[in-house]
Amino acid sequence: MGRIHLFEFEDLRWFPDFLRNYGTDFLQFLSNRMKVYRPVVPLLEMALSKSNTAKIIDLGSGGGGGLLWVSNELKKSHPNLKILLTDLYPNIAAFGYTKKQSDHFEYIDTSVDARNVPANLSGLRTQFLSLHHFKPKDAVKILQNAVDAGQGIAIVEAQERSVKSFLAMFFSPISVLLSTPFIRPFKIGRIIFTYVIPLVPCFVWWDGMVSCLRTYNIDEMKELMCKVHNNASYHWDIGKLKSGPGVLLYLIGLKKDQ
């Protein structure tokens, strides 16, 4: 089926920050606990090496994604690794908690737009579970901005438009109910809005299902790349990896002289 760009609650400006943060906290917890991004670690190691940098500028970080686990793997080959967390709607509490867990994390507490990254932020740009939030013209702007700045970019999605992904998202409220007591930092509001007033499982279910519908497949990622001006100056690697019962779709762009 074709890509459908329905709305996700966490993208809406009026959506309460605390509920958005509970959702991104859940995604961070799950991706770290399940080591979702294990298959893409070698590609990230390669991208850092070819970009001649040990710094990652993470865009659309949400609650930090699976970067805690990923960072522990990456620092084996890049001991001086530094990761800067950014987001259009920064989850400050989650960013602060992530920084406390590892001294190679920093974060920006003001809004950073992946389509127009400040020029002073240099390093390998990454996006985990966030490209699908952008319509095609905005997704192209993200890639164009990286190329114009001469920065490498690595984008990873952990779902696709498939029956398996839809089923996984359909049952995601169960995962929310089971994992919520173990998510840190602990917040009584998270308990209330998960078990007493179950808004979190409901909006996670909707956003998860819509994420599948919104996710770009390999051919669509190639189409986005082809619309980038001066794309021939970059080497592009677009593909799919198996991750447990699921998949990872990735797009990596690196300057050819790197």
Buried (B, 14 or more C-beta within 10 A) or exposed (E): EEBEEEEBBBBEEEBEEEBBBBBBBBBBBBBBEBBBBBBBBEBBBBBBBBBEBBBBBBBBBBBBBBBBBBBBBBBEBBEEBBBBBBBBBBBBBBBBBBBEEBEBBBBBEEEBBBBEBEEEBBBBBBBBBBBBBBEBEEBBBBBBBBBBBEBBBBBBBBBBBBEEBBEBBEEBBEBBBEBBEEBEEEBEEBBEBBBEEBBBBBBBBBBBBBBBBBBBBBEBBEBBBEBBEEBEEBBBEBEBBEBEEBBBBBBBBBBEEB
